[in-house]
Amino acid sequence: MIADDLLMHRVDVEQPGRKTDRYGNDVTDWSASTHTAVDAWLQQNTGAEDTDGRDAQIGEWLMICNPFDVNGDPLTIRGEARVHWDGLDFEVVGPPGPAFEPAELHHYEIRLKTVQG
């Protein structure tokens, strides 16, 4: 477990709900999403500007957090989740990476991406 004083960013992890579409497929439903507060460490790894036909700011970030939320409940983050922090909205890129110590899950390392513009 990572010490609380190292996880200085309070983030909101948003998970989409699920629904069945008119064809019987199970699809994401952002109108029924759930939110969980998580203490984390966020750092920007790369930044770029997409100038090929648009004015976009693209950032790739790393989020590190313990495997539980601020209430002590187990944290599950799926690849379709979104993370909100300090006015930024991030998409989770790929499945979150669990980091283990010999006896148990220690923390998550989660790649994030933000695109503005």
Secondary structure, 3 states (H helix, E strand, C coil): CCCHHHCCEEEEEEEEEEEECCCCCEEEEEEEEEEEEEEEEEEEEEEEEECCCCCEEEEEEEEEECCECCCCCECCCCCCCEEEECCEEEEECCCCEEEECCCCEEEEEEEEEEEEC
